[in-house]
Amino acid sequence: MGGKTAQVFLRRMGVDTLVFASDTIRALVREGVVDKSPSSKKDWAALQEAIETWQMQSNRSLNEISQILSLSVG
């Protein structure tokens, strides 16, 4: 398994994980975290920092943050 298949599988198995759906990526771009789908170390570091910050501020799980981002796009 790779890519989104593994992410969705882990989520359905109860693992707290992000799913990088196209809406999630668009929300991350809108928020200025990345310019495009994360591919470089710099992109992944920026993404990790943003997610950790949002987790500390909101006390929400990775699943919830991922879904909120995705649903905020529409």
N, C-alpha and C positions, 0 to 999 in steps of 0.2 A: 504494500500500500504506500501511496505517496500523496503529497499535496493535500488538497482538501478532503480527500477520502479518509486519510488517517486522522485528520482533525475532527471530522464529523464522527468517525468511529469512536475515538477517545471520548468525545463529549457524550455520546450515547451510552458508553460504558460507565459514565459517572465521573470521569476525570475532569477536573477544572482546567479548561483549556480555551484558547482563543480559536475562532474560526475566521480565516481571512477571506470572507466572501467579497464579491465585487462591491457591495454596498459598504462593507466595513472599510475597505481600502479607500473608497470615495470619502467616507467620513474622516479618515485619518488625513487625507489630503486636504480636505476642507478645514480641519483643525490645525493645519500647518506642521503636522508631525513628520510627514514624508511628502515628496513631490510626485511619487508614483508607487507602484507596488514594491514593497521592500525587497531589495536584492543585494545591496552592499552591506558591509559591516557597519558603516556609518548609519544607513537606514535602520538596520536592526537595533543598533544602540539607541537611536532616537526613539524608536518604537518602544523598546523596553523601558526607557526612562519615563515616557509618557504614561504607559500602562501602570507602572509602579506608582507614579504620582497619583493617578486617578484611583488606584486601589487604596492608597493611604487616605486620600481625601474623602472617598465615598464609602469605604469599608465594604465594597462589593466584590464579588468573585470575578474571575476572568470570564466565565460564561456570561455573567450579567453585563459586564463592560462590553464584551463583543456584541451581544444582542442589542444593547442600547445604541452603540455606534451604528450598527446595521439598520436598525429601525428608525434612527434619526434622519436617514437619507430618504427613505420613503418607499 
